[in-house]
């Protein structure tokens, strides 16, 4: 249904008619994580997609700003953990 790629190295997709559920959101930061969530309603999936999309963009921007310190690794590790907690 929707598929967006970030120039900073990530992608988020909203799919319909998945094997496990009517809707799924899959997102990933290349080389760091892949995370999938499943939903029974289109409304809930679309609302969660927008929240995840914003949080993913913010995480990538903060990691890029701190990249000169350690390549952004610490920010990404902490951010990925927080992201998965926010969007289980």
Number of C-alpha atoms within 10 A of each C-alpha: 10 11 12 12 13 13 9 13 12 19 19 22 17 21 18 16 10 11 8 10 14 15 22 25 22 17 23 18 20 11 8 12 14 15 15 15 16 18 18 13 13 15 11 12 20 18 10 17 21 11 12 20 16 11 17 21 16 13 18 21 14 14 22 16 12 15 15 9 10 10 13 17 15 14 19 22 14 11 19 21 12 14 17 14 9 11 13 10
